[in-house]
Amino acid sequence: MVKLQIESMDLKDEAFSPIVAMIALKVDEAFEVHKKRRELPRYMKQNQAGLYMNCSYNTLQKYKAMGLRVIMLDGEEKIDQIDADSFMEKHKL
C-alpha cells in the first residue's frame, strides 16, 4: 500500500483530516487499478478487456458497436490495450 505524504502544506488542522484521508484513499484506488492493468496482457480476451476498461460485458459490447476495434484470431476476439485506450480517449468530452 502506498502512503500519501503531503509535506509542502501544514494539514494538521482537524478540518483537513477528512480531505487528506479521501485523497489517500483515491490514490490507493488508482494505484490498485494501475497494478491490475499492468498485469493484463496487451491483447486481451473480452473479460480481461472489461477489467481493463472497468466495464461490464454488456458495456463492452456497446463499445464494440460504437467502434472499439477488435482483433479476430481463429474465432476468438481480442482487444488491444492501445485500441482500448484510444477508444476511451476519443470519447472524452
N, C-alpha and C positions, 0 to 999 in steps of 0.2 A: 504494500500500500504506500502511495506517495503522500508525504505530509506537506501541506501548504504552509509556507512561512512568508509573511509579508514584513520586510524589515524597513522599508522606506517610510512607513507610516506608523504612528502610535495608535494602535487599535485596542488598547487595554480597557477603554470605557465599556461598561456593560452593554450599552446601546449597540455596539458594533459586534458583539458576540454572535448573535443570530446571523448576521451578514457574513462574517468570517466562516461560520460553520456551513452555511449554504454554499459559499464559494468552494470550500474544501470538498464538500460532497459532490458538486458538479465536476470538479477537477478529477476526483476519483472515478466518477462515472465515465467521463471522457477517456480516461486512461484505460479503463476496462474495455470500452468499445474499441479503442485503438489496438489493444492487445489481441482481442478476438479477431479483428480484421486482418492483422498481420499473420495469424495462424492459418488463415484460409488460403487455398491455392489460387493462383492468378485466374485459372479457368475453372469456374465454379459450377457445381450442379445447382439445380433450382433451389433446393433447401439451403444450400450454402449462400447463394445469392440473396435469398430472403434475409438471412442473418446479417450479411454484409450491408445490405441496404436498409436493414431494420424495418422490414415489412412482412406481411403475411404472403402466403402462396397466392391468394386471390389478387392481392395488390400487385404482386409481381406479374401476374397475367395481364392486368390492366396496363402496367408499364410496357410490357411487350407489345400490346396493341397500340400504345402511344409512340412506339418507335425504338424501344430498348433493343439493341442489337443482340442477336442470339447466334451462336455457332452450333451447327448441326453436325455431329460426328457419329456415324454408324447408328442413327436413330436416337441418339441421346443429345439433349440440348445442354450447352454450356454457355455461361455468361462470363465474359472477360471483365475483370475488375476495372480496367481502364474504360471500357464501354459503360459500365455502371456509373462510374464517376462522371464521365462526360454527359451521360443522360441526366443525372441529377443537376449538374452544373447548368445544362441547357434550360432546365425548368426553374431555375432560380428567379425570383421576382426582383 
